Amino acid sequence: MAKLAPALARVVVVLAALSVAGSSEARPHRAPSRNHAHDAARNTARHAARHKKSLVTFSPSYASAPSYRYASLSKEACVAELDRRAIRYVAVDVAKGVLAPVRLPEGVGGVRYRTELPESERATSPWEVFDCRLVLALHDFGAVLAEHGIAEAIIFSAWRPPGKRWPDDKLATRHPGALALDVKALKLRESGDWLSVKADFAGRVGDVTCGPNAAPPVAPSARAATLRKLVCTAAAAHTFTSILTPNYDAAHHDHLHLEVTPEVKWQLVR
C-alpha cells in the first residue's frame, strides 16, 4: 500500500487538474455552433408561438367577421368595394409584397391617417402605403372614431417594404404586406387635443385589455378610458384580426397595432 501512495497522489493531482480545466471559469469561451444557434432560434419561435396561441380566441363564426371577409378579397373585388363606398384613393403601381397598394390623400371613414413626415415627403413615403383590405377595415373603424370626435391619426407606418431578396410576385402579411398599421396618437376634432398612446393608455404588459377580465388602467383617466373604448369597440366588431396595445409587450408601449390577417380563424386582442 505504501508503494501505491505516490501513484494515488499523482492520480488525485491529475483529476484535480482536469476538474479545474473543465470548470466554466477555466474553460475558454467558444462561440455557439450553428446547430446550437439554430436550436436557440427555434426554441424562441416556439415560445412566441405558445404565447400567441394562449392569447388568441377562435370563433365558429369567424367567416362572418369583417376582418376575415376583407382579408379574403381579391384585388379586383377589394378595389370595387372601395369604389362602391366612394373612398378616394390613389393606386400605387409597385409595392413589393402588397396585393392592392393604395394611398389615402383624404383619409378614410372621416379620419386622416398620416405620418409626421413633411408634406413634401408623404406622397412618396412607403410608410403611407396601405393595402386595400386594410383600408376597408379602417373605413369601418372610422365610425367608431367619429363617435368619439377623432379627426386624425398619427401613425408610425403602414407598409414596411420587405427585404431586397423578397420575390416580386410573393405577397406578404402584416407590415410588409401593408396589412397592419401602427397608430401613435389621435386628434380630437373640436378641441384639437391629442390622445397619446404612450402617455395616455396607461397599460401594463400582461394585463387583459377588453372583456370581463379586463384590467383597469394603471393611471385611470378620461383619456385612458377613451383609448380603451375605441380598442374594445373595434375588437367586439371584429374589425381587425389583431389589435395590440401597450398591454401586449414592451415593443408596443407607444402605439396601437391594427392588423388584418388573411386565412386565419382567430382574433388576437391584448
C-alpha positions in Angstrom: 0.0 0.0 0.0 2.9 2.3 0.8 4.2 1.8 -2.8 0.8 2.8 -4.2 0.6 6.0 -2.3 2.7 8.1 -4.6 0.7 6.7 -7.6 -2.6 7.6 -6.0 -1.3 11.0 -5.2 -0.4 11.6 -8.8 -3.9 10.4 -9.9 -5.5 12.8 -7.5 -3.4 15.7 -8.8 -4.3 14.8 -12.4 -8.0 14.5 -11.6 -7.9 17.9 -9.8 -6.3 19.5 -12.8 -8.9 18.0 -15.1 -11.6 19.3 -12.9 -10.3 22.8 -13.0 -9.8 22.7 -16.8 -13.4 21.5 -17.2 -14.8 24.3 -15.0 -16.7 27.3 -16.5 -14.1 29.7 -15.1 -11.1 28.0 -16.7 -12.8 26.8 -20.0 -12.0 29.2 -22.9 -15.1 30.9 -24.4 -16.4 29.4 -27.6 -19.0 30.8 -30.0 -22.0 28.6 -30.2 -22.2 26.2 -33.1 -24.5 26.8 -36.0 -26.7 24.0 -34.8 -26.8 25.5 -31.3 -27.8 28.9 -32.6 -30.4 27.2 -34.8 -31.9 25.4 -31.8 -32.0 28.6 -29.7 -33.8 30.4 -32.5 -36.3 27.5 -32.9 -36.9 27.5 -29.1 -37.5 31.2 -29.2 -40.0 30.8 -32.1 -41.8 28.1 -30.2 -42.1 30.2 -27.1 -43.5 33.1 -29.1 -46.0 30.7 -30.8 -47.2 29.4 -27.4 -47.5 33.0 -26.1 -49.6 34.0 -29.1 -51.7 30.8 -29.0 -52.6 31.5 -25.4 -54.0 34.9 -26.2 -55.9 34.3 -29.4 -59.6 33.4 -29.5 -61.3 31.2 -32.0 -64.9 31.5 -33.1 -67.1 29.1 -35.1 -68.5 32.2 -36.9 -65.1 33.6 -37.9 -66.1 33.6 -41.6 -68.7 36.3 -40.9 -66.2 38.6 -39.2 -65.4 41.8 -41.3 -61.7 41.2 -40.8 -61.9 37.7 -42.3 -64.1 38.8 -45.2 -61.9 41.7 -46.1 -58.7 39.7 -45.9 -60.2 37.1 -48.2 -60.9 39.6 -51.0 -59.1 39.6 -54.3 -57.5 42.8 -55.6 -60.3 43.4 -58.0 -63.1 42.8 -55.5 -61.4 45.0 -52.9 -60.9 47.9 -55.2 -64.5 47.5 -56.4 -65.6 47.8 -52.8 -63.5 51.0 -52.3 -65.3 52.5 -55.3 -68.7 51.4 -54.0 -68.0 53.1 -50.7 -66.8 56.2 -52.5 -63.4 56.1 -50.8 -60.9 58.3 -52.5 -57.6 56.6 -53.1 -54.6 56.8 -55.3 -53.4 53.4 -56.7 -49.7 52.6 -56.2 -48.1 51.0 -59.3 -45.4 49.0 -57.5 -45.3 47.9 -53.8 -43.5 44.6 -53.3 -45.4 42.2 -51.1 -48.7 44.2 -51.3 -51.8 42.8 -53.1 -53.6 46.1 -53.7 -51.5 49.1 -52.7 -53.1 52.5 -52.3 -52.6 55.9 -50.7 -55.2 57.8 -48.9 -54.8 61.6 -49.6 -58.0 62.5 -47.8 -58.1 59.7 -45.2 -60.9 57.2 -44.8 -64.0 57.0 -42.8 -63.7 60.6 -41.9 -60.3 60.2 -40.4 -57.0 61.3 -41.8 -54.1 58.9 -41.3 -50.6 60.3 -41.7 -47.0 60.0 -40.6 -45.1 63.0 -39.1 -43.1 63.4 -42.3 -43.1 66.8 -44.1 -45.9 67.1 -46.6 -43.3 67.1 -49.4 -42.2 63.6 -48.5 -45.5 62.0 -47.6 -46.6 61.5 -51.2 -43.7 59.1 -51.9 -43.1 57.6 -48.4 -43.6 53.8 -48.2 -44.9 54.2 -44.7 -48.2 55.7 -46.0 -49.0 52.9 -48.4 -52.0 50.7 -47.4 -53.3 47.5 -48.7 -56.9 48.0 -49.9 -58.1 45.3 -47.5 -56.8 47.2 -44.5 -58.4 50.4 -45.9 -61.9 48.7 -45.7 -61.3 47.9 -42.0 -60.2 51.5 -41.4 -63.3 52.7 -43.1 -65.4 50.7 -40.5 -63.2 51.9 -37.7 -63.9 55.4 -38.8 -67.4 55.1 -37.5 -66.1 54.2 -34.0 -63.6 57.1 -34.1 -66.3 59.6 -35.2 -68.4 58.8 -32.2 -65.5 60.0 -30.0 -64.7 63.0 -32.2 -61.5 61.7 -33.6 -60.4 63.5 -36.8 -56.8 62.5 -37.4 -54.4 59.7 -36.5 -50.6 60.0 -36.4 -49.0 56.7 -37.5 -45.5 55.3 -37.4 -46.1 53.3 -40.6 -48.4 51.0 -42.5 -46.2 49.4 -45.2 -42.7 48.4 -44.4 -41.2 47.1 -47.6 -39.8 43.5 -47.3 -36.2 42.9 -47.9 -34.4 43.0 -51.3 -34.5 39.2 -51.6 -38.3 39.1 -51.3 -39.7 37.7 -54.5 -41.5 40.3 -56.6 -44.6 38.0 -57.1 -44.9 36.9 -53.5 -47.5 38.5 -51.2 -46.6 39.4 -47.6 -48.6 39.9 -44.4 -48.5 42.3 -41.6 -46.5 45.5 -42.2 -44.5 44.0 -45.2 -47.9 43.4 -46.9 -49.3 46.8 -45.8 -51.9 45.0 -43.9 -51.0 46.5 -40.5 -51.0 50.0 -39.1 -49.3 51.5 -36.0 -51.2 54.4 -34.5 -49.2 56.7 -32.3 -51.8 59.4 -31.4 -55.4 60.5 -32.2 -56.5 64.1 -32.6 -59.8 65.3 -31.3 -61.8 67.3 -33.8 -63.3 70.1 -31.7 -60.5 70.8 -29.1 -57.5 69.9 -31.2 -56.1 67.9 -28.3 -54.2 64.7 -28.8 -54.7 61.3 -27.2 -51.2 59.8 -27.0 -51.0 56.1 -26.7 -47.6 56.3 -24.9 -48.8 59.0 -22.4 -52.5 58.2 -22.0 -53.1 54.5 -22.5 -51.7 53.6 -19.0 -51.3 50.0 -19.7 -49.2 47.2 -18.2 -47.7 44.3 -20.0 -49.7 41.2 -19.4 -53.0 43.0 -18.5 -56.1 42.0 -20.3 -57.4 44.9 -22.4 -61.0 44.0 -23.2 -63.8 41.8 -21.9 -65.0 40.8 -18.4 -61.5 40.2 -17.2 -60.0 43.5 -18.5 -57.7 45.3 -16.1 -58.2 49.0 -15.4 -55.6 51.5 -16.5 -52.7 51.8 -14.0 -53.4 55.5 -14.0 -57.1 55.9 -14.6 -58.2 59.0 -16.7 -60.8 60.0 -19.2 -58.1 59.8 -22.0 -57.2 56.2 -21.0 -60.9 55.3 -20.9 -61.4 56.7 -24.4 -58.5 54.8 -25.9 -59.7 51.6 -24.4 -63.2 52.2 -25.5 -62.0 52.6 -29.1 -60.0 49.4 -29.0 -62.6 47.3 -27.4 -65.4 48.5 -29.6 -63.4 47.6 -32.7 -62.5 44.3 -31.1 -66.1 43.4 -30.4 -67.0 44.2 -34.0 -64.1 42.0 -35.3 -62.9 44.9 -37.4 -59.3 43.8 -37.2 -57.8 40.4 -36.8 -55.2 41.6 -34.3 -55.2 44.7 -32.0 -52.1 45.0 -29.9 -51.7 47.7 -27.2 -49.2 48.6 -24.6 -50.6 45.7 -22.6 -49.2 43.2 -25.2 -45.4 43.8 -24.8 -42.8 46.5 -24.3 -42.4 47.0 -28.0 -46.0 48.3 -28.2 -45.7 50.8 -25.3 -46.3 53.8 -27.6 -48.8 52.6 -30.3 -51.8 50.6 -31.3 -51.1 47.9 -33.8 -54.2 47.3 -36.0 -53.9 44.4 -38.5 -56.0 42.4 -41.0 -54.6 38.8 -41.5 -55.6 36.5 -44.4 -56.5 32.9 -43.9 -56.8 32.7 -40.1 -59.7 31.8 -37.9 -58.7 33.6 -34.8 -58.6 37.1 -33.2 -55.8 38.5 -31.0 -56.6 41.4 -28.7 -54.3 42.4 -25.9 
